[in-house]
Amino acid sequence: MNQIPRLNFAHLPTPIEELPRLSDHLAGPRILVKRDDQTGLAFGGNKTRKLEFLVAEAREQGAKTLISGGAMQSNHCRQTAAAAARYGFECMLVLTGDLPEKPSANLLLDELFGAKIVNVTDRKDRDHILQETFDHAVAEGKKPYLVPYGGSSPTGALGYAFAMEELMQQNVPADWIVFGTSSGGTHAGLVLGQRVFGYQGKVLGISIDESEEWLKSHVSKLASDASEMLAERIQFTPTDVLATAEYCKAGYGVLTDAEREAVTLFAKYEGLLLDPVYTGRAAAGMIGLIRKGFFKKDETVLFWHTGGGPALFADKYANRI
């Protein structure tokens, strides 16, 4: 296996915990949780694993500025800003949505970490403004490194390929791994890690905002490209990717009764906090599948908690949970 530049700032391995009271309440399979909300960087989350590889790559390339983009309450951007602060990079974030007069939650943390915010009102303009921001930084001699949305590049996906190795070493058998998927990096890494490290269960992504067709195509390509960084290329196809888009019909960041219930149940029965956008929707999907009898009662389902807790305190959600 190839040697790949990596910084070691995540708190690993993250623990795996039983959720017995939630399992009993749902009268379904045994439920475990993998606590990637405890990865340590700026309230933790799944992006920390990706950033260990992405920031290392930026340093190898001699970059001085990290540039990325996302929604106004992006968990990825919060962790990117924190990593930039820790390793001495300037940080510029292109964020979509209405810029509030008083920042809260992730946006407040972005500013606390010293990130410069470039506001884009309409999401359809974000790609253009992100590229424009990058080009200006190049012209100004800032030596930028573009961190992709969600950290989802072949380099970033490696974080979750090795997360699968970590899971295997923890020796906690699970028939299913369930998690939220959107930009596809976490998903691709787990699919790659499943193949490389021999996980025998199934890896199911609950879409946060993308179609099943897009996810299967995108994740399979991303996993294939990431495999080349490890050793010889593995050619994944869409049939290698399990995903459902049944639970994202309301649209990105739209809080429905399903997300409210999931956030409440995890808090009430296990003292565990989910966020309203990602883990709340992923958990809602898992709960919906349990109620449909999708999982057998004698199976073990591992819910991979990808973080996002600060979003609970965003003005947009704080009074709606």
Secondary structure, DSSP 4 states (H G I P E B T S, - for coil): ---------S--SPPEEE-HHHHHHHTSSEEEEEEGGGS-STT--THHHHHHHHHHHHHHTT--EEEEEEETT-HHHHHHHHHHHHHT-EEEEEEESPPPSS--HHHHHHHHTTPEEEEESSGGGHHHHHHHHHHHHHHTT--EEEPPGGG-SHHHHHHHHHHHHHHHHHT---SEEEEEESSSHHHHHHHHHHHHHT--SEEEEEESSS-HHHHHHHHHHHHHHHHHHHSS-----GGG-EEE-TT-TT-TT---HHHHHHHHHHHHHH-----TTTHHHHHHHHHHHHHHT-S-TT-EEEEEE---GGGGGSHHHHTT-
